[in-house]
Amino acid sequence: MNILEQLKSFVGKEFLESQSPFMRWLNPIIKSTEKGHIEFEYTVRKEFMI
């Protein structure tokens, strides 16, 4: 399975496979992916606010 196919398998789910601690902290949901493009959805949490 190539990377694009792997990412497509996560569409609609939380993206927990990132190697980046920051990305895991953001806890995004993959909304869509295609060659050259990926769209994430983030929930704005209280700790994001200043």
Distance bins in CASP14 RR format, pairs under 12 A and 6 or more apart:
PFRMAT RR
TARGET T0000
AUTHOR 0000-0000-0000
RMODE 2
METHOD distances of the structure
MODEL  1
1 7 0 0 0 0 0 1 0 0 0 0 0
1 8 0 0 0 0 1 0 0 0 0 0 0
1 9 1 0 0 1 0 0 0 0 0 0 0
1 10 0 0 0 0 0 1 0 0 0 0 0
2 8 0 0 0 0 1 0 0 0 0 0 0
2 9 0 0 0 0 0 1 0 0 0 0 0
2 33 0 0 0 0 0 1 0 0 0 0 0
2 35 0 0 0 0 0 1 0 0 0 0 0
3 9 0 0 0 0 0 1 0 0 0 0 0
3 10 0 0 0 0 0 1 0 0 0 0 0
3 17 0 0 0 0 0 1 0 0 0 0 0
3 33 0 0 0 0 1 0 0 0 0 0 0
3 35 0 0 0 0 0 1 0 0 0 0 0
3 36 0 0 0 0 0 1 0 0 0 0 0
3 38 0 0 0 0 0 1 0 0 0 0 0
4 10 0 0 0 0 0 1 0 0 0 0 0
4 11 0 0 0 0 0 1 0 0 0 0 0
4 30 0 0 0 0 0 1 0 0 0 0 0
4 32 0 0 0 0 0 1 0 0 0 0 0
4 33 1 0 0 1 0 0 0 0 0 0 0
4 34 1 0 0 1 0 0 0 0 0 0 0
4 35 1 0 0 1 0 0 0 0 0 0 0
4 36 0 0 0 0 1 0 0 0 0 0 0
4 37 0 0 0 0 0 1 0 0 0 0 0
4 38 0 0 0 0 1 0 0 0 0 0 0
5 11 0 0 0 0 0 1 0 0 0 0 0
5 33 0 0 0 0 1 0 0 0 0 0 0
5 34 0 0 0 0 0 1 0 0 0 0 0
5 35 0 0 0 0 0 1 0 0 0 0 0
6 13 0 0 0 0 0 1 0 0 0 0 0
6 15 0 0 0 0 0 1 0 0 0 0 0
6 17 1 0 0 1 0 0 0 0 0 0 0
6 30 0 0 0 0 0 1 0 0 0 0 0
6 33 0 0 0 0 1 0 0 0 0 0 0
6 38 0 0 0 0 0 1 0 0 0 0 0
7 13 0 0 0 0 0 1 0 0 0 0 0
7 15 0 0 0 0 1 0 0 0 0 0 0
7 17 0 0 0 0 1 0 0 0 0 0 0
7 18 0 0 0 0 0 1 0 0 0 0 0
7 28 0 0 0 0 0 1 0 0 0 0 0
7 30 1 0 0 1 0 0 0 0 0 0 0
7 31 0 0 0 0 0 1 0 0 0 0 0
7 32 0 0 0 0 1 0 0 0 0 0 0
7 33 1 0 1 0 0 0 0 0 0 0 0
7 34 0 0 0 0 1 0 0 0 0 0 0
7 35 0 0 0 0 0 1 0 0 0 0 0
7 36 0 0 0 0 0 1 0 0 0 0 0
7 37 0 0 0 0 0 1 0 0 0 0 0
7 38 1 0 0 1 0 0 0 0 0 0 0
7 39 0 0 0 0 0 1 0 0 0 0 0
7 40 0 0 0 0 0 1 0 0 0 0 0
8 30 0 0 0 0 1 0 0 0 0 0 0
8 31 0 0 0 0 0 1 0 0 0 0 0
8 32 0 0 0 0 1 0 0 0 0 0 0
8 33 1 0 1 0 0 0 0 0 0 0 0
8 34 0 0 0 0 1 0 0 0 0 0 0
8 35 0 0 0 0 0 1 0 0 0 0 0
8 37 0 0 0 0 0 1 0 0 0 0 0
8 38 0 0 0 0 1 0 0 0 0 0 0
9 15 0 0 0 0 0 1 0 0 0 0 0
9 17 0 0 0 0 1 0 0 0 0 0 0
9 30 0 0 0 0 1 0 0 0 0 0 0
9 33 0 0 0 0 1 0 0 0 0 0 0
10 16 0 0 0 0 1 0 0 0 0 0 0
10 17 1 0 0 1 0 0 0 0 0 0 0
10 18 0 0 0 0 0 1 0 0 0 0 0
10 28 0 0 0 0 1 0 0 0 0 0 0
10 29 0 0 0 0 1 0 0 0 0 0 0
10 30 1 0 1 0 0 0 0 0 0 0 0
10 31 0 0 0 0 0 1 0 0 0 0 0
10 32 0 0 0 0 0 1 0 0 0 0 0
10 33 1 0 0 1 0 0 0 0 0 0 0
10 38 0 0 0 0 1 0 0 0 0 0 0
10 39 0 0 0 0 0 1 0 0 0 0 0
10 40 0 0 0 0 0 1 0 0 0 0 0
11 28 0 0 0 0 0 1 0 0 0 0 0
11 29 0 0 0 0 1 0 0 0 0 0 0
11 30 1 0 1 0 0 0 0 0 0 0 0
11 31 1 0 0 1 0 0 0 0 0 0 0
11 32 1 0 0 1 0 0 0 0 0 0 0
11 33 1 0 0 1 0 0 0 0 0 0 0
11 34 0 0 0 0 0 1 0 0 0 0 0
11 38 0 0 0 0 1 0 0 0 0 0 0
11 39 0 0 0 0 1 0 0 0 0 0 0
11 40 0 0 0 0 0 1 0 0 0 0 0
11 41 0 0 0 0 0 1 0 0 0 0 0
12 28 0 0 0 0 0 1 0 0 0 0 0
12 29 1 0 1 0 0 0 0 0 0 0 0
12 30 1 0 1 0 0 0 0 0 0 0 0
12 31 1 0 0 1 0 0 0 0 0 0 0
12 32 0 0 0 0 1 0 0 0 0 0 0
12 33 0 0 0 0 0 1 0 0 0 0 0
12 39 0 0 0 0 0 1 0 0 0 0 0
12 40 0 0 0 0 0 1 0 0 0 0 0
12 41 0 0 0 0 1 0 0 0 0 0 0
13 27 0 0 0 0 0 1 0 0 0 0 0
13 28 0 0 0 0 0 1 0 0 0 0 0
13 29 1 0 0 1 0 0 0 0 0 0 0
13 30 1 0 0 1 0 0 0 0 0 0 0
13 31 0 0 0 0 0 1 0 0 0 0 0
13 33 0 0 0 0 0 1 0 0 0 0 0
13 40 0 0 0 0 0 1 0 0 0 0 0
13 41 0 0 0 0 0 1 0 0 0 0 0
14 23 0 0 0 0 0 1 0 0 0 0 0
14 24 0 0 0 0 1 0 0 0 0 0 0
14 26 0 0 0 0 0 1 0 0 0 0 0
14 27 1 0 1 0 0 0 0 0 0 0 0
14 28 1 0 0 1 0 0 0 0 0 0 0
14 29 1 0 1 0 0 0 0 0 0 0 0
14 30 0 0 0 0 1 0 0 0 0 0 0
14 31 0 0 0 0 0 1 0 0 0 0 0
14 40 0 0 0 0 0 1 0 0 0 0 0
14 41 0 0 0 0 1 0 0 0 0 0 0
14 42 0 0 0 0 0 1 0 0 0 0 0
14 43 0 0 0 0 1 0 0 0 0 0 0
15 23 1 0 0 1 0 0 0 0 0 0 0
15 24 0 0 0 0 1 0 0 0 0 0 0
15 25 0 0 0 0 0 1 0 0 0 0 0
15 26 0 0 0 0 1 0 0 0 0 0 0
15 27 1 0 0 1 0 0 0 0 0 0 0
15 28 1 0 1 0 0 0 0 0 0 0 0
15 29 1 0 0 1 0 0 0 0 0 0 0
15 30 1 0 1 0 0 0 0 0 0 0 0
15 31 0 0 0 0 0 1 0 0 0 0 0
15 33 0 0 0 0 0 1 0 0 0 0 0
15 38 0 0 0 0 1 0 0 0 0 0 0
15 39 0 0 0 0 0 1 0 0 0 0 0
15 40 1 0 0 1 0 0 0 0 0 0 0
15 41 0 0 0 0 1 0 0 0 0 0 0
15 42 0 0 0 0 0 1 0 0 0 0 0
16 23 0 0 0 0 1 0 0 0 0 0 0
16 24 1 0 0 1 0 0 0 0 0 0 0
16 25 0 0 0 0 0 1 0 0 0 0 0
16 26 0 0 0 0 0 1 0 0 0 0 0
16 27 1 0 0 1 0 0 0 0 0 0 0
16 28 0 0 0 0 1 0 0 0 0 0 0
16 29 0 0 0 0 0 1 0 0 0 0 0
16 30 0 0 0 0 0 1 0 0 0 0 0
17 23 0 0 0 0 1 0 0 0 0 0 0
17 24 0 0 0 0 1 0 0 0 0 0 0
17 28 0 0 0 0 0 1 0 0 0 0 0
17 30 0 0 0 0 0 1 0 0 0 0 0
18 24 1 0 1 0 0 0 0 0 0 0 0
18 25 0 0 0 0 1 0 0 0 0 0 0
18 26 0 0 0 0 1 0 0 0 0 0 0
18 27 0 0 0 0 1 0 0 0 0 0 0
18 28 0 0 0 0 1 0 0 0 0 0 0
18 30 0 0 0 0 0 1 0 0 0 0 0
18 38 0 0 0 0 0 1 0 0 0 0 0
18 40 0 0 0 0 0 1 0 0 0 0 0
20 26 0 0 0 0 1 0 0 0 0 0 0
20 27 0 0 0 0 0 1 0 0 0 0 0
20 28 0 0 0 0 0 1 0 0 0 0 0
21 27 0 0 0 0 0 1 0 0 0 0 0
22 28 0 0 0 0 0 1 0 0 0 0 0
23 30 0 0 0 0 0 1 0 0 0 0 0
23 38 0 0 0 0 0 1 0 0 0 0 0
23 40 0 0 0 0 1 0 0 0 0 0 0
23 42 0 0 0 0 0 1 0 0 0 0 0
25 42 0 0 0 0 0 1 0 0 0 0 0
25 43 0 0 0 0 0 1 0 0 0 0 0
25 45 0 0 0 0 1 0 0 0 0 0 0
25 47 0 0 0 0 1 0 0 0 0 0 0
25 48 0 0 0 0 0 1 0 0 0 0 0
26 40 0 0 0 0 1 0 0 0 0 0 0
26 41 0 0 0 0 0 1 0 0 0 0 0
26 42 1 0 1 0 0 0 0 0 0 0 0
26 43 0 0 0 0 1 0 0 0 0 0 0
26 44 0 0 0 0 0 1 0 0 0 0 0
26 45 0 0 0 0 1 0 0 0 0 0 0
26 47 0 0 0 0 0 1 0 0 0 0 0
26 48 0 0 0 0 1 0 0 0 0 0 0
27 40 0 0 0 0 1 0 0 0 0 0 0
27 41 0 0 0 0 0 1 0 0 0 0 0
27 42 1 0 0 1 0 0 0 0 0 0 0
27 43 1 0 0 1 0 0 0 0 0 0 0
27 44 0 0 0 0 0 1 0 0 0 0 0
27 45 0 0 0 0 1 0 0 0 0 0 0
27 47 0 0 0 0 0 1 0 0 0 0 0
27 48 0 0 0 0 0 1 0 0 0 0 0
28 38 0 0 0 0 1 0 0 0 0 0 0
28 39 0 0 0 0 1 0 0 0 0 0 0
28 40 1 1 0 0 0 0 0 0 0 0 0
28 41 1 0 0 1 0 0 0 0 0 0 0
28 42 1 0 1 0 0 0 0 0 0 0 0
28 43 0 0 0 0 1 0 0 0 0 0 0
28 44 0 0 0 0 0 1 0 0 0 0 0
29 38 0 0 0 0 0 1 0 0 0 0 0
29 39 0 0 0 0 1 0 0 0 0 0 0
29 40 1 0 0 1 0 0 0 0 0 0 0
29 41 1 0 1 0 0 0 0 0 0 0 0
29 42 1 0 0 1 0 0 0 0 0 0 0
29 43 0 0 0 0 1 0 0 0 0 0 0
30 37 0 0 0 0 0 1 0 0 0 0 0
30 38 1 0 0 1 0 0 0 0 0 0 0
30 39 1 0 0 1 0 0 0 0 0 0 0
30 40 1 0 0 1 0 0 0 0 0 0 0
30 41 1 0 0 1 0 0 0 0 0 0 0
30 42 0 0 0 0 0 1 0 0 0 0 0
31 37 0 0 0 0 0 1 0 0 0 0 0
31 38 0 0 0 0 1 0 0 0 0 0 0
31 39 1 0 1 0 0 0 0 0 0 0 0
31 40 1 0 0 1 0 0 0 0 0 0 0
31 41 1 0 1 0 0 0 0 0 0 0 0
31 42 0 0 0 0 0 1 0 0 0 0 0
32 38 1 0 0 1 0 0 0 0 0 0 0
32 39 1 0 1 0 0 0 0 0 0 0 0
32 40 0 0 0 0 1 0 0 0 0 0 0
32 41 0 0 0 0 1 0 0 0 0 0 0
33 39 1 0 0 1 0 0 0 0 0 0 0
33 40 0 0 0 0 1 0 0 0 0 0 0
42 48 0 0 0 0 1 0 0 0 0 0 0
END
